Amino acid sequence: MTSTPLVVLENVNKHFGDLHVLRDINLTVNSGEVVVVIGPSGSGKSTLCRTINRLETIDSGEIRLDDQPLPAEGRALARLRSDVGMVFQSFNLFAHKTVLQNVTLGPMKVLRKPRGEAEAHAMELLDRVRIGNQAQKYPAQLSGGQQQRVAIARALAMSPKVILFDEPTSALDPEMVQEVLDVMTDLAKDGMTMVVVTHEMGFARRAANRVVFMADGEIVEENTPDEFFTNPRSERAQDFLSKILTH
């Protein structure tokens, strides 16, 4: 695996009022790497994820994508957003559009793809996330797990360089979690660069190249899944794992 840095955060700080939610974050995600970010609630994981496509601005430091600093606004920002896919906790699908329309909207509007081409690509992606037979339905007719897979297809439709997943399974019923994680595991195997904020430790163990553990707005440690889960170095991580792995 070539280690070409794709996403680089240097000394990134972010405050919400008096709350210092990201403290001097340094993180490099290489092309083709799956980085899973875990940690207790309120540790800054989702904020970290949202700064990478500028859904949250930062107070200081720098974030670069493919060696370019993140643009502040305008057309360059729209281009950045097409390079950085995002899958949210709550799906964020357009309720009044069919599954197929949800997936073709970005490529047609932002990438200016002709409808036929966009639809052919969308159908390939819907098949890839195992939901091609639902293309003409509306989001409300689908289960949560199916909706989240549509959201993944929608992110892939922009041919992004990296996809950010912000707790993609936390709004799902337990029996639907696995179908979404299976699709994400397939993407990881296919070499998609992914930053995944999740509470799913099985996925972290199975699919991550690297686990990043955050607490109180800081990256406390990062390691391979094997090392992190069997031999956490920091007390914070040991404490966190002892609480969640016993359930």
Salt bridges, closest charged atoms under 4 A:
GLU10 OE2 - ARG64 NH2 3.33
GLU33 OE1 - ARG210 NH2 2.85
GLU56 OE1 - LYS14 NZ 3.80
GLU56 OE2 - ARG50 NE 3.63
ASP59 OD2 - HIS15 ND1 2.94
GLU62 OE1 - ARG64 NH1 2.72
ASP66 OD2 - LYS161 NZ 2.87
ASP67 OD1 - ARG64 NE 3.75
ASP83 OD2 - LYS161 NZ 3.63
GLU119 OE2 - ARG115 NH1 3.76
GLU167 OE1 - HIS199 NE2 3.43
GLU179 OE2 - ARG149 NH2 2.98
ASP186 OD2 - ARG130 NH2 2.25
ASP190 OD2 - ARG128 NH2 3.16
ASP216 OD2 - ARG236 NH1 2.67
GLU222 OE1 - ARG210 NH1 2.40
ASP239 OD2 - LYS243 NZ 2.89
